[in-house]
Amino acid sequence: MQQQFAQQAAASRAVTPIQTAAEARKFAEELMEVMTSLLTVIEAETELVRAGKIREGMELEPRKTELSRRYVSAILLFKASEKYISLATPDLLAALHRHHDVFRAMLQVNLTVLATAHAVSEGIVRGVNTEIQRRNAPQTYTASGYRAAPSPRAIAPIAVSRSL
């Protein structure tokens, strides 16, 4: 993870800022194309996860990773060139902001769906673990007639394979 941040920082230092209106327009088209492509993948992933097709959703990961990398590179170039773009092509800047607002909203929907799927699956695993522990622990009662809590020795962890 730190290596990835180091690579991004090195890339941001090596970025040559946009210097002409033609470069700015070409850049904007490329950035919008990357955001649109990434949104297409994210929307597909969201629909698959909502339908419970997690495995199919995971198959989109390589494409999503590549588009995310291209998006981060474009944002680094944008940050290096924002001052020029805002002065030379303010209409282009406004269009990029509008497109990015839609992009951000769709990302939020995707993150919400993924967080919900994660919470549901975690709840299922916890429920299975609780049931396994309940069945493995001896059912005894204390002298006062209450159910005895299982000893730490009776509680065994479960192993979960994270690959589907």
PyRosetta script that sets phi, psi and omega in degrees:
from pyrosetta import init, pose_from_sequence

init()
pose = pose_from_sequence("MQQQFAQQAAASRAVTPIQTAAEARKFAEELMEVMTSLLTVIEAETELVRAGKIREGMELEPRKTELSRRYVSAILLFKASEKYISLATPDLLAALHRHHDVFRAMLQVNLTVLATAHAVSEGIVRGVNTEIQRRNAPQTYTASGYRAAPSPRAIAPIAVSRSL")
pose.set_psi(1, -45.2)
pose.set_omega(1, 178.9)
pose.set_phi(2, -65.3)
pose.set_psi(2, -34.5)
pose.set_omega(2, 178.2)
pose.set_phi(3, -63.5)
pose.set_psi(3, -38.4)
pose.set_omega(3, 179.0)
pose.set_phi(4, -63.7)
pose.set_psi(4, -42.9)
pose.set_omega(4, 178.5)
pose.set_phi(5, -65.6)
pose.set_psi(5, -37.4)
pose.set_omega(5, 178.0)
pose.set_phi(6, -64.5)
pose.set_psi(6, -40.5)
pose.set_omega(6, 177.9)
pose.set_phi(7, -64.8)
pose.set_psi(7, -40.6)
pose.set_omega(7, 178.9)
pose.set_phi(8, -65.9)
pose.set_psi(8, -39.5)
pose.set_omega(8, 178.9)
pose.set_phi(9, -65.2)
pose.set_psi(9, -41.6)
pose.set_omega(9, 177.4)
pose.set_phi(10, -64.4)
pose.set_psi(10, -39.2)
pose.set_omega(10, 178.9)
pose.set_phi(11, -65.4)
pose.set_psi(11, -37.1)
pose.set_omega(11, -179.2)
pose.set_phi(12, -68.4)
pose.set_psi(12, -30.9)
pose.set_omega(12, 177.5)
pose.set_phi(13, -73.9)
pose.set_psi(13, -28.8)
pose.set_omega(13, -176.9)
pose.set_phi(14, -87.9)
pose.set_psi(14, -3.0)
pose.set_omega(14, -177.4)
pose.set_phi(15, -72.9)
pose.set_psi(15, 129.8)
pose.set_omega(15, 175.2)
pose.set_phi(16, -93.5)
pose.set_psi(16, 118.6)
pose.set_omega(16, -176.7)
pose.set_phi(17, -62.4)
pose.set_psi(17, 154.2)
pose.set_omega(17, 177.1)
pose.set_phi(18, -68.0)
pose.set_psi(18, 137.9)
pose.set_omega(18, -175.1)
pose.set_phi(19, -126.5)
pose.set_psi(19, -5.4)
pose.set_omega(19, 178.7)
pose.set_phi(20, -134.5)
pose.set_psi(20, 159.6)
pose.set_omega(20, 179.1)
pose.set_phi(21, -64.7)
pose.set_psi(21, -36.2)
pose.set_omega(21, 178.7)
pose.set_phi(22, -63.7)
pose.set_psi(22, -42.7)
pose.set_omega(22, 176.8)
pose.set_phi(23, -62.6)
pose.set_psi(23, -40.0)
pose.set_omega(23, -179.3)
pose.set_phi(24, -63.2)
pose.set_psi(24, -44.2)
pose.set_omega(24, 179.5)
pose.set_phi(25, -65.4)
pose.set_psi(25, -42.5)
pose.set_omega(25, 178.6)
pose.set_phi(26, -63.1)
pose.set_psi(26, -43.2)
pose.set_omega(26, 178.6)
pose.set_phi(27, -61.1)
pose.set_psi(27, -45.1)
pose.set_omega(27, -178.9)
pose.set_phi(28, -61.5)
pose.set_psi(28, -41.5)
pose.set_omega(28, 177.6)
pose.set_phi(29, -62.1)
pose.set_psi(29, -43.0)
pose.set_omega(29, 179.9)
pose.set_phi(30, -66.3)
pose.set_psi(30, -42.2)
pose.set_omega(30, 179.4)
pose.set_phi(31, -64.1)
pose.set_psi(31, -43.8)
pose.set_omega(31, 178.9)
pose.set_phi(32, -65.1)
pose.set_psi(32, -36.2)
pose.set_omega(32, 178.0)
pose.set_phi(33, -66.1)
pose.set_psi(33, -41.5)
pose.set_omega(33, 178.4)
pose.set_phi(34, -64.8)
pose.set_psi(34, -44.9)
pose.set_omega(34, 179.8)
pose.set_phi(35, -63.4)
pose.set_psi(35, -41.0)
pose.set_omega(35, 179.4)
pose.set_phi(36, -64.9)
pose.set_psi(36, -43.9)
pose.set_omega(36, 178.5)
pose.set_phi(37, -63.9)
pose.set_psi(37, -42.9)
pose.set_omega(37, 178.7)
pose.set_phi(38, -64.6)
pose.set_psi(38, -40.3)
pose.set_omega(38, 177.1)
pose.set_phi(39, -62.3)
pose.set_psi(39, -39.3)
pose.set_omega(39, 178.5)
pose.set_phi(40, -60.4)
pose.set_psi(40, -45.4)
pose.set_omega(40, 178.6)
pose.set_phi(41, -65.5)
pose.set_psi(41, -42.8)
pose.set_omega(41, -178.7)
pose.set_phi(42, -65.9)
pose.set_psi(42, -40.9)
pose.set_omega(42, 177.7)
pose.set_phi(43, -63.8)
pose.set_psi(43, -40.8)
pose.set_omega(43, 177.5)
pose.set_phi(44, -62.9)
pose.set_psi(44, -43.7)
pose.set_omega(44, 178.6)
pose.set_phi(45, -62.2)
pose.set_psi(45, -43.4)
pose.set_omega(45, 180.0)
pose.set_phi(46, -60.0)
pose.set_psi(46, -46.0)
pose.set_omega(46, -179.8)
pose.set_phi(47, -64.4)
pose.set_psi(47, -40.5)
pose.set_omega(47, 179.4)
pose.set_phi(48, -65.5)
pose.set_psi(48, -42.9)
pose.set_omega(48, -180.0)
pose.set_phi(49, -67.0)
pose.set_psi(49, -40.9)
pose.set_omega(49, 177.1)
pose.set_phi(50, -60.2)
pose.set_psi(50, -35.3)
pose.set_omega(50, -179.7)
pose.set_phi(51, -81.8)
pose.set_psi(51, -1.9)
pose.set_omega(51, 179.5)
pose.set_phi(52, 82.1)
pose.set_psi(52, 13.4)
pose.set_omega(52, -179.4)
pose.set_phi(53, -96.8)
pose.set_psi(53, 67.9)
pose.set_omega(53, -174.3)
pose.set_phi(54, -63.4)
pose.set_psi(54, -42.1)
pose.set_omega(54, -178.1)
pose.set_phi(55, -60.3)
pose.set_psi(55, -45.0)
pose.set_omega(55, 178.9)
pose.set_phi(56, -64.6)
pose.set_psi(56, -36.5)
pose.set_omega(56, 177.2)
pose.set_phi(57, -64.7)
pose.set_psi(57, -36.2)
pose.set_omega(57, 179.8)
pose.set_phi(58, -69.5)
pose.set_psi(58, -25.5)
pose.set_omega(58, 179.4)
pose.set_phi(59, -68.0)
pose.set_psi(59, -16.7)
pose.set_omega(59, 178.1)
pose.set_phi(60, -82.4)
pose.set_psi(60, -8.1)
pose.set_omega(60, -174.2)
pose.set_phi(61, -56.8)
pose.set_psi(61, -46.3)
pose.set_omega(61, -178.9)
pose.set_phi(62, -60.6)
pose.set_psi(62, -42.3)
pose.set_omega(62, 179.0)
pose.set_phi(63, -65.9)
pose.set_psi(63, -41.4)
pose.set_omega(63, 179.7)
pose.set_phi(64, -64.6)
pose.set_psi(64, -39.4)
pose.set_omega(64, 178.7)
pose.set_phi(65, -63.9)
pose.set_psi(65, -44.9)
pose.set_omega(65, 179.9)
pose.set_phi(66, -63.9)
pose.set_psi(66, -44.2)
pose.set_omega(66, 178.9)
pose.set_phi(67, -66.5)
pose.set_psi(67, -35.6)
pose.set_omega(67, 177.3)
pose.set_phi(68, -64.6)
pose.set_psi(68, -40.4)
pose.set_omega(68, 177.6)
pose.set_phi(69, -62.2)
pose.set_psi(69, -44.4)
pose.set_omega(69, 178.2)
pose.set_phi(70, -63.9)
pose.set_psi(70, -37.8)
pose.set_omega(70, 178.9)
pose.set_phi(71, -63.8)
pose.set_psi(71, -45.5)
pose.set_omega(71, 179.5)
pose.set_phi(72, -62.4)
pose.set_psi(72, -41.9)
pose.set_omega(72, 177.7)
pose.set_phi(73, -61.1)
pose.set_psi(73, -42.4)
pose.set_omega(73, 179.3)
pose.set_phi(74, -65.5)
pose.set_psi(74, -38.7)
pose.set_omega(74, 179.1)
pose.set_phi(75, -66.2)
pose.set_psi(75, -37.5)
pose.set_omega(75, 176.7)
pose.set_phi(76, -62.7)
pose.set_psi(76, -41.3)
pose.set_omega(76, 176.5)
pose.set_phi(77, -65.8)
pose.set_psi(77, -40.1)
pose.set_omega(77, 178.6)
pose.set_phi(78, -61.9)
pose.set_psi(78, -44.7)
pose.set_omega(78, 179.2)
pose.set_phi(79, -61.4)
pose.set_psi(79, -37.9)
pose.set_omega(79, 179.3)
pose.set_phi(80, -70.8)
pose.set_psi(80, -24.0)
pose.set_omega(80, -173.8)
pose.set_phi(81, -114.5)
pose.set_psi(81, 4.7)
pose.set_omega(81, -173.5)
pose.set_phi(82, -57.6)
pose.set_psi(82, -40.8)
pose.set_omega(82, -178.5)
pose.set_phi(83, -61.9)
pose.set_psi(83, -46.6)
pose.set_omega(83, 179.8)
pose.set_phi(84, -64.4)
pose.set_psi(84, -45.0)
pose.set_omega(84, -178.2)
pose.set_phi(85, -62.1)
pose.set_psi(85, -41.3)
pose.set_omega(85, -179.0)
pose.set_phi(86, -66.8)
pose.set_psi(86, -31.0)
pose.set_omega(86, 179.4)
pose.set_phi(87, -83.8)
pose.set_psi(87, -43.3)
pose.set_omega(87, -173.1)
pose.set_phi(88, -84.4)
pose.set_psi(88, -37.4)
pose.set_omega(88, -176.1)
pose.set_phi(89, -137.5)
pose.set_psi(89, 70.9)
pose.set_omega(89, -177.8)
pose.set_phi(90, -63.1)
pose.set_psi(90, -31.5)
pose.set_omega(90, 177.7)
pose.set_phi(91, -64.8)
pose.set_psi(91, -37.2)
pose.set_omega(91, 177.8)
pose.set_phi(92, -66.2)
pose.set_psi(92, -41.1)
pose.set_omega(92, 178.0)
pose.set_phi(93, -62.2)
pose.set_psi(93, -43.2)
pose.set_omega(93, 179.2)
pose.set_phi(94, -63.1)
pose.set_psi(94, -41.3)
pose.set_omega(94, 178.4)
pose.set_phi(95, -63.5)
pose.set_psi(95, -41.6)
pose.set_omega(95, 178.1)
pose.set_phi(96, -63.1)
pose.set_psi(96, -40.8)
pose.set_omega(96, 179.1)
pose.set_phi(97, -64.2)
pose.set_psi(97, -42.4)
pose.set_omega(97, 179.1)
pose.set_phi(98, -63.2)
pose.set_psi(98, -45.9)
pose.set_omega(98, 179.9)
pose.set_phi(99, -62.7)
pose.set_psi(99, -39.9)
pose.set_omega(99, -179.8)
pose.set_phi(100, -68.3)
pose.set_psi(100, -33.9)
pose.set_omega(100, 177.1)
pose.set_phi(101, -62.6)
pose.set_psi(101, -42.4)
pose.set_omega(101, 176.1)
pose.set_phi(102, -64.1)
pose.set_psi(102, -43.2)
pose.set_omega(102, 178.8)
pose.set_phi(103, -57.7)
pose.set_psi(103, -47.7)
pose.set_omega(103, -178.9)
pose.set_phi(104, -63.4)
pose.set_psi(104, -40.7)
pose.set_omega(104, 179.4)
pose.set_phi(105, -63.0)
pose.set_psi(105, -42.4)
pose.set_omega(105, 179.3)
pose.set_phi(106, -68.1)
pose.set_psi(106, -35.9)
pose.set_omega(106, 175.7)
pose.set_phi(107, -62.4)
pose.set_psi(107, -38.9)
pose.set_omega(107, 179.5)
pose.set_phi(108, -63.4)
pose.set_psi(108, -40.9)
pose.set_omega(108, 177.2)
pose.set_phi(109, -61.8)
pose.set_psi(109, -46.1)
pose.set_omega(109, 179.4)
pose.set_phi(110, -60.1)
pose.set_psi(110, -45.6)
pose.set_omega(110, -179.7)
pose.set_phi(111, -63.5)
pose.set_psi(111, -36.8)
pose.set_omega(111, 178.1)
pose.set_phi(112, -64.7)
pose.set_psi(112, -44.6)
pose.set_omega(112, 178.8)
pose.set_phi(113, -63.3)
pose.set_psi(113, -44.0)
pose.set_omega(113, 179.7)
pose.set_phi(114, -65.5)
pose.set_psi(114, -39.4)
pose.set_omega(114, 178.7)
pose.set_phi(115, -65.2)
pose.set_psi(115, -39.0)
pose.set_omega(115, 177.7)
pose.set_phi(116, -64.2)
pose.set_psi(116, -45.6)
pose.set_omega(116, 178.3)
pose.set_phi(117, -60.8)
pose.set_psi(117, -40.2)
pose.set_omega(117, 179.1)
pose.set_phi(118, -64.3)
pose.set_psi(118, -44.8)
pose.set_omega(118, -179.1)
pose.set_phi(119, -64.2)
pose.set_psi(119, -41.1)
pose.set_omega(119, 178.9)
pose.set_phi(120, -64.0)
pose.set_psi(120, -47.0)
pose.set_omega(120, -179.0)
pose.set_phi(121, -65.4)
pose.set_psi(121, -37.4)
pose.set_omega(121, 177.2)
pose.set_phi(122, -64.6)
pose.set_psi(122, -40.5)
pose.set_omega(122, 177.1)
pose.set_phi(123, -61.7)
pose.set_psi(123, -39.6)
pose.set_omega(123, 178.4)
pose.set_phi(124, -64.6)
pose.set_psi(124, -46.0)
pose.set_omega(124, -179.9)
pose.set_phi(125, -63.1)
pose.set_psi(125, -42.5)
pose.set_omega(125, 178.4)
pose.set_phi(126, -63.6)
pose.set_psi(126, -40.3)
pose.set_omega(126, 178.5)
pose.set_phi(127, -63.6)
pose.set_psi(127, -43.0)
pose.set_omega(127, 177.4)
pose.set_phi(128, -62.8)
pose.set_psi(128, -43.8)
pose.set_omega(128, 179.8)
pose.set_phi(129, -62.1)
pose.set_psi(129, -44.4)
pose.set_omega(129, 179.8)
pose.set_phi(130, -60.4)
pose.set_psi(130, -43.5)
pose.set_omega(130, -179.9)
pose.set_phi(131, -65.4)
pose.set_psi(131, -42.1)
pose.set_omega(131, 178.6)
pose.set_phi(132, -63.0)
pose.set_psi(132, -44.5)
pose.set_omega(132, -179.6)
pose.set_phi(133, -64.6)
pose.set_psi(133, -39.4)
pose.set_omega(133, 179.7)
pose.set_phi(134, -63.5)
pose.set_psi(134, -40.4)
pose.set_omega(134, -179.2)
pose.set_phi(135, -73.8)
pose.set_psi(135, -31.3)
pose.set_omega(135, -178.5)
pose.set_phi(136, -79.5)
pose.set_psi(136, -27.4)
pose.set_omega(136, -176.5)
pose.set_phi(137, -79.5)
pose.set_psi(137, 141.3)
pose.set_omega(137, 177.1)
pose.set_phi(138, -66.7)
pose.set_psi(138, 140.3)
pose.set_omega(138, -179.7)
pose.set_phi(139, -92.2)
pose.set_psi(139, 96.8)
pose.set_omega(139, -179.0)
pose.set_phi(140, -126.1)
pose.set_psi(140, 167.2)
pose.set_omega(140, -179.6)
pose.set_phi(141, -124.8)
pose.set_psi(141, 152.4)
pose.set_omega(141, 177.6)
pose.set_phi(142, -81.9)
pose.set_psi(142, 174.8)
pose.set_omega(142, 179.5)
pose.set_phi(143, -62.4)
pose.set_psi(143, -26.9)
pose.set_omega(143, -179.5)
pose.set_phi(144, -88.0)
pose.set_psi(144, 1.6)
pose.set_omega(144, 174.9)
pose.set_phi(145, 94.6)
pose.set_psi(145, 3.8)
pose.set_omega(145, 177.9)
pose.set_phi(146, -90.2)
pose.set_psi(146, 153.9)
pose.set_omega(146, 178.0)
pose.set_phi(147, -67.0)
pose.set_psi(147, 133.1)
pose.set_omega(147, -178.5)
pose.set_phi(148, -79.4)
pose.set_psi(148, 139.3)
pose.set_omega(148, 175.5)
pose.set_phi(149, -73.8)
pose.set_psi(149, 142.7)
pose.set_omega(149, -179.6)
pose.set_phi(150, -67.0)
pose.set_psi(150, 147.8)
pose.set_omega(150, 178.7)
pose.set_phi(151, -74.0)
pose.set_psi(151, 157.5)
pose.set_omega(151, 178.1)
pose.set_phi(152, -57.7)
pose.set_psi(152, -26.6)
pose.set_omega(152, 178.4)
pose.set_phi(153, -69.4)
pose.set_psi(153, -29.1)
pose.set_omega(153, -178.5)
pose.set_phi(154, -78.3)
pose.set_psi(154, -18.7)
pose.set_omega(154, -178.3)
pose.set_phi(155, -87.8)
pose.set_psi(155, 117.9)
pose.set_omega(155, 179.9)
pose.set_phi(156, -114.8)
pose.set_psi(156, 137.4)
pose.set_omega(156, 179.0)
pose.set_phi(157, -71.0)
pose.set_psi(157, 156.8)
pose.set_omega(157, 174.4)
pose.set_phi(158, -104.7)
pose.set_psi(158, 152.6)
pose.set_omega(158, 177.3)
pose.set_phi(159, -105.0)
pose.set_psi(159, 135.4)
pose.set_omega(159, -179.2)
pose.set_phi(160, -124.7)
pose.set_psi(160, 129.7)
pose.set_omega(160, 174.9)
pose.set_phi(161, -84.2)
pose.set_psi(161, 124.2)
pose.set_omega(161, -177.4)
pose.set_phi(162, -81.9)
pose.set_psi(162, -9.2)
pose.set_omega(162, 176.9)
pose.set_phi(163, -90.2)
pose.set_psi(163, 142.8)
pose.set_omega(163, -177.9)
pose.set_phi(164, -85.8)
pose.dump_pdb("model.pdb")
